[in-house]
Each structure stands twice: as structure tokens, then as C-alpha cells.
């Protein structure tokens, strides 16, 4: 998937380079919308491959649905409200219907091509369909043994919801912190230049970026994309002195635990990537107290995907630009599913 990551990142890099060149070597850019487009483009390319233009259309609908969803969550709860034919409810149902129909159309075209002897494709949808068809074949072509088309559609929707905004917020807050702490920006740039020079970052080299990795972990600690998780007990569970019945929803606030002085020390609220110099396990007293991608059997399966994309994007940015916060920048993190900059992220980019 690295070539798809690189193609999406380079579109953003080329856009910024043109803007900087017209500004005599530096200019002010609101990097937030571009980073949203970058991560959305990555999702579309890796999920749908050659159909990624259709995927980008789906992405815009998913983002609108996310905004409407958070509005519902923040509204006063009225039992049965979701059945009321309000304007917002009708729009949410309409969007969901369009998204499902679009993904179903892409899937049907893939399955039709498979019948003519063509492969499912090397993108995520292709891998999912190929695995599913193999499982169905191993059970005597019993369609009930594999995933249904609707389940595959749901997986694609989840991939969009979980993958796009989380990575873009990781990138924007990383640029924010590197702007506030230029010594760490320079240290990360020195590492990138040492590993890659001016060459295109490759898979093996990306895994050698220790400083960049430390920075990303620290950003995820201070500004996790999802500030709290909801877990549901499947059976009666004992937690310390409490007995939690089955079916209870528990709110797990990583934004609070990630900055707890007892767990992280006196500098818990400070940006200090050095704490991750020996890995996550040595950075905190309790390893389960750091969970930007959740924890346990329900840990996010996209963790490696997000970290690889984040490292590549930051490496490409550091190769080409130095950056600092613009005087017009307004710091106002707010939540629309993920923790986003409410007024954008205006920065001064300077070419290297």
C-alpha cells in the first residue's frame, strides 16, 4: 500500500510547493483541509484502488454523516427520536442509502469481473472479497459461511469512519507540536535526512525512524484522535471493588488517563517525546494506560496502517518544508467524532 500512500502525499506536497514558490519561498497555508484530503485520498486509493474517484465521493458523504451524527449525540435525548422524520434524520438515512448503493455497485462490478476470470484486485476491498470467496468455496459454496454483501459494505463504511479523520488529526497535531517545539522539528528532520537524504522514503527506512515514531506517540498521548472510547461488557465483570453487569456501557477517557501525573510523572501535560525513547512499555507505569488505538482484543486493526501513513507523510513534509504557526492561528481543539482544529491550522511554510 506504500505506493498509494506516496501518491496521495505527493499531491499535497506538490500543491504546497507551488503555493510556496509563488510566495517567494514561504507562504501561509491552512494545512488542515489539505491533510483531510490527503488521508481521505489514501483511504480511497487503498480501499477501492482504481475506483478511488468513486471512493472520494463516498468519503464526502461519510464526513457529512459524521457531522450529523455528532449533532444527534449532542442533542437532548428523547426516547424514539431516531424514528421521527426530521430533516436531519431524513438526510442521515438518505446519505446512508447512497453510500450503501455506491459501495454495493463497486462490489458487484468486482464480483462480475471475477466470474470472467479476473482477480479481485490488490486493494483492501479486493483482499476482503478474495478471502470471503475462498471461505465460501471451502464450505461447498455455502453462502452462509462467509460474509454477506451487506457485511462487506459495513466493513467498508467502518474503514472510512475509523481511518480518515483519525490519521488527518494525527498529522495536523503533529505539525502543530513541531511548530511549537522547533528543536524537535529539527531533530526529526535530521533523522529523515540521515535515513533517506532527498530520496523517496521506502518501507524499510520508515521503520528506522525512531525520533519520528517517538514524536507521533507523544502527539497521540496528548491529543488522541478519539478522546474517549465506549466499551460494552459482554458478561458480568469484576473491576476492582465494582461488579459490572453484562450490557453496561463504560466510557474510557484516554484524554484524561494520557495526562495523569501518577501514571506519567510531573511532566504529564508537557510535550516530551523523549519519554518514548525506550518504547511504549517503558514510558508509563501501566501499559494499559496508553491506548490511542484502544486495547485488548478490540484494538484497532488499522494501527499499523495509520502509523505507516503518518510516518511517510511527516517524512515527506520534513524533507521539503520548515513550518511554524501563523500569527492568525487560533488554538481551539474540538470534537467532531475526532479531535479537530476548529478554526483550521494556519501555518507559515518555508521551502528548504
C-alpha positions in Angstrom: 0.0 0.0 0.0 3.0 2.3 0.3 2.9 3.4 -3.3 -0.7 4.5 -2.8 0.3 6.4 0.4 3.1 8.1 -1.5 0.9 9.1 -4.5 -1.6 10.8 -2.2 1.1 12.5 -0.1 2.9 13.8 -3.2 -0.3 15.5 -4.5 -0.4 17.6 -1.3 3.4 18.2 -1.3 3.2 19.4 -4.9 0.3 21.7 -4.1 2.2 23.3 -1.2 5.4 23.6 -3.2 3.5 25.6 -5.9 2.0 27.8 -3.2 5.3 28.4 -1.6 7.1 29.1 -4.9 4.6 31.9 -5.7 5.2 33.4 -2.3 8.9 33.9 -2.7 9.9 30.8 -0.7 7.3 31.0 2.0 3.6 31.4 2.5 0.7 31.0 4.9 -1.3 27.8 4.4 -4.2 26.3 6.3 -2.9 22.8 6.3 -5.9 21.2 7.9 -8.2 20.8 4.8 -5.2 19.6 2.8 -4.4 16.9 5.4 -8.0 15.9 5.4 -7.9 15.5 1.6 -4.6 13.6 1.9 -5.8 11.0 4.3 -9.2 10.7 2.5 -7.4 10.1 -0.7 -5.2 7.4 0.9 -8.4 5.7 2.2 -10.0 5.8 -1.2 -6.9 4.5 -3.0 -6.2 1.7 -0.6 -9.8 0.6 -0.2 -11.0 0.9 -3.8 -7.8 1.0 -5.9 -8.8 2.0 -9.4 -12.2 3.0 -8.2 -10.8 5.6 -5.8 -12.5 8.6 -7.5 -15.9 6.9 -6.6 -14.4 6.4 -3.2 -13.7 10.1 -2.8 -17.3 10.8 -3.5 -18.3 8.3 -0.7 -15.8 10.0 1.6 -17.5 13.4 1.4 -20.8 11.7 2.2 -19.3 9.9 5.2 -17.9 13.2 6.5 -21.3 14.9 6.3 -22.8 11.9 8.1 -20.2 12.2 10.9 -21.2 15.9 11.4 -24.9 15.0 11.6 -24.1 12.1 14.0 -22.3 14.3 16.4 -25.2 16.7 16.3 -27.5 13.9 17.3 -25.2 12.8 20.1 -25.1 16.4 21.5 -28.9 16.8 21.3 -31.2 16.3 24.2 -32.2 12.6 24.3 -35.8 11.9 23.5 -36.9 8.2 23.5 -37.7 7.1 20.0 -36.3 10.3 18.5 -34.4 8.4 15.8 -37.8 7.4 14.3 -39.0 11.0 14.0 -39.0 12.1 10.3 -37.0 15.3 11.0 -34.9 17.0 8.3 -31.7 15.7 9.9 -33.0 12.1 10.3 -34.2 12.0 6.7 -30.8 13.3 5.4 -28.9 10.8 7.5 -31.0 7.9 6.1 -30.6 9.4 2.6 -26.8 9.5 2.9 -26.6 6.0 4.3 -28.7 4.7 1.4 -26.4 6.5 -1.2 -23.2 5.2 0.5 -24.5 1.6 0.6 -25.7 1.7 -3.0 -22.3 3.1 -4.2 -20.3 0.5 -2.4 -22.6 -2.2 -3.5 -22.2 -1.2 -7.1 -18.4 -1.3 -6.8 -18.6 -4.8 -5.2 -21.0 -6.1 -7.8 -18.6 -5.0 -10.6 -15.7 -6.7 -8.9 -17.7 -10.0 -8.5 -18.8 -9.8 -12.1 -15.2 -9.4 -13.2 -14.2 -12.4 -11.0 -16.7 -14.6 -12.9 -14.8 -13.8 -16.1 -11.5 -15.0 -14.6 -10.2 -11.6 -13.5 -8.6 -11.2 -10.0 -10.5 -9.4 -7.2 -7.8 -6.7 -7.0 -4.9 -5.9 -4.7 -6.7 -3.1 -2.7 -8.4 -3.8 0.6 -11.7 -4.4 -1.0 -10.1 -7.0 -3.3 -8.3 -8.7 -0.4 -11.6 -8.8 1.5 -13.6 -10.2 -1.4 -10.9 -12.8 -2.3 -10.7 -14.0 1.3 -14.5 -14.2 1.5 -14.9 -16.1 -1.8 -12.2 -18.6 -0.6 -14.0 -19.2 2.7 -17.3 -19.8 0.9 -15.6 -22.2 -1.6 -14.0 -24.2 1.3 -17.5 -24.7 2.7 -19.0 -26.1 -0.5 -20.1 -22.7 -1.9 -22.4 -22.3 1.1 -23.1 -18.5 1.0 -23.9 -18.5 4.7 -20.4 -19.5 5.6 -18.8 -16.2 4.5 -19.7 -12.5 4.9 -22.8 -11.2 3.3 -22.6 -8.3 0.8 -24.2 -6.1 3.5 -21.5 -7.1 6.0 -18.8 -6.3 3.4 -20.4 -2.9 2.8 -20.5 -2.3 6.6 -16.7 -3.1 6.8 -16.0 -0.5 4.1 -18.0 2.1 5.9 -16.2 1.4 9.2 -12.9 1.7 7.4 -13.9 5.2 6.2 -15.2 6.3 9.5 -12.2 4.9 11.5 -9.4 5.7 9.1 -9.8 9.1 7.5 -10.2 11.6 10.3 -8.0 9.8 12.8 -4.9 10.0 10.6 -5.5 13.5 9.4 -5.9 14.7 13.0 -2.6 12.9 13.9 -0.9 14.7 11.1 -2.3 18.2 11.9 -1.5 18.0 15.6 2.0 16.6 14.8 2.6 19.7 12.7 1.2 21.8 15.5 3.6 20.5 18.1 6.6 20.5 15.8 5.8 24.2 15.1 5.7 24.9 18.9 8.8 22.9 19.5 11.2 23.7 16.6 14.1 21.8 18.3 12.1 18.6 17.9 11.2 19.6 14.3 14.9 20.0 13.5 15.8 16.8 15.3 13.1 14.8 13.3 14.3 16.4 10.1 17.9 15.5 10.8 16.8 11.9 11.2 14.8 11.9 8.0 17.7 13.3 6.0 20.1 10.8 7.6 17.8 7.9 6.6 16.6 9.0 3.2 18.5 12.0 2.1 16.5 13.6 -0.7 15.3 10.1 -1.9 11.8 8.8 -1.8 11.1 7.2 1.6 10.9 3.4 1.5 9.3 0.8 3.7 12.5 -0.4 5.4 13.7 3.2 6.0 10.4 4.2 7.6 10.8 1.6 10.3 14.2 3.1 11.1 12.6 6.5 12.1 12.9 6.3 15.8 12.6 10.0 16.6 9.6 10.5 14.3 7.9 7.5 16.0 8.6 9.0 19.4 7.0 12.2 18.3 3.9 10.5 16.9 3.4 8.5 20.1 3.7 11.7 22.2 1.2 13.5 19.9 -1.2 10.6 20.3 -0.8 10.7 24.0 -1.6 14.4 24.4 -4.1 14.8 21.6 -5.6 11.4 20.8 -7.9 11.4 17.7 -10.6 9.8 19.8 -10.7 11.4 23.2 -12.8 8.7 24.8 -13.9 5.2 24.0 -17.1 3.3 24.7 -16.8 -0.3 25.8 -19.7 -2.7 26.5 -19.5 -5.6 28.9 -20.5 -8.8 27.3 -20.7 -10.6 30.6 -20.7 -9.7 34.3 -17.2 -8.3 35.1 -15.4 -7.5 38.3 -13.3 -4.3 38.2 -11.6 -3.7 41.5 -14.4 -3.2 44.1 -17.1 -2.9 41.4 -19.2 -5.7 39.8 -20.3 -4.5 36.3 -23.4 -6.3 34.9 -23.5 -7.5 31.3 -24.6 -5.0 28.8 -23.3 -1.9 30.6 -21.6 0.8 28.5 -18.4 2.1 30.0 -16.8 5.4 29.0 -13.0 5.2 28.9 -11.5 8.7 28.7 -8.0 8.3 27.3 -7.6 12.1 27.1 -7.6 12.2 30.9 -5.6 9.0 31.5 -3.0 10.0 29.0 -2.2 13.1 31.1 -2.4 11.6 34.6 0.5 12.7 36.8 0.5 9.5 38.8 1.0 7.5 35.6 3.2 9.7 33.5 5.1 11.8 36.0 5.2 15.5 36.8 5.6 16.5 33.1 2.5 14.6 32.1 0.9 17.7 30.5 4.1 18.7 28.6 5.3 17.7 25.1 8.2 15.4 25.7 8.7 12.6 23.1 11.8 11.5 24.9 9.5 9.6 27.3 9.0 7.1 24.4 12.8 6.6 23.8 12.6 3.0 25.1 9.2 2.2 23.7 5.7 2.4 25.0 6.1 -0.1 27.8 8.9 2.0 29.5 7.1 5.3 29.0 4.3 4.8 31.6 3.8 2.9 34.8 0.8 0.9 33.5 0.9 0.0 29.8 -2.8 -0.2 29.6 -2.9 3.5 30.4 -1.8 4.4 26.9 -4.3 3.3 24.3 -4.7 5.7 21.4 -5.8 2.7 19.3 -7.8 1.1 22.1 -6.6 -2.0 23.8 -7.1 -5.8 24.0 -8.9 -8.0 21.5 -10.8 -5.0 20.2 -7.7 -3.0 19.4 -8.0 -1.0 16.2 -6.7 -3.3 13.3 -5.7 -0.1 11.4 -2.9 0.9 13.9 0.0 -0.1 11.6 -1.8 1.4 8.6 -2.2 4.7 10.4 1.3 4.8 11.8 2.9 3.9 8.4 0.9 6.6 6.7 1.8 9.1 9.4 5.5 8.4 9.3 5.6 8.7 5.5 3.6 11.9 5.4 5.7 13.6 8.1 9.0 12.4 6.5 7.9 13.9 3.1 6.9 17.2 4.8 10.2 17.5 6.7 12.2 16.8 3.6 10.6 19.8 1.8 9.5 22.4 4.4 10.2 24.0 7.7 7.0 25.3 9.3 5.8 27.5 12.1 2.4 28.6 13.5 1.0 31.7 11.7 0.0 34.7 13.8 -3.5 34.1 12.6 -3.6 30.6 14.1 -6.3 30.1 16.7 -5.9 27.2 19.0 -9.3 25.6 19.6 -9.4 21.8 19.5 -12.9 20.5 19.3 -14.6 17.1 18.7 -16.5 16.0 15.6 -16.1 12.3 16.3 -12.3 13.0 16.3 -10.3 15.9 17.9 -10.0 18.5 15.2 -8.8 22.2 15.0 -12.0 24.2 15.0 -10.5 27.2 13.1 -8.1 25.3 10.9 -4.3 25.1 11.2 -2.8 28.2 9.7 1.0 27.8 9.3 3.9 29.5 7.6 5.5 27.0 5.2 9.1 27.7 4.0 10.8 25.7 1.3 14.1 24.0 2.1 
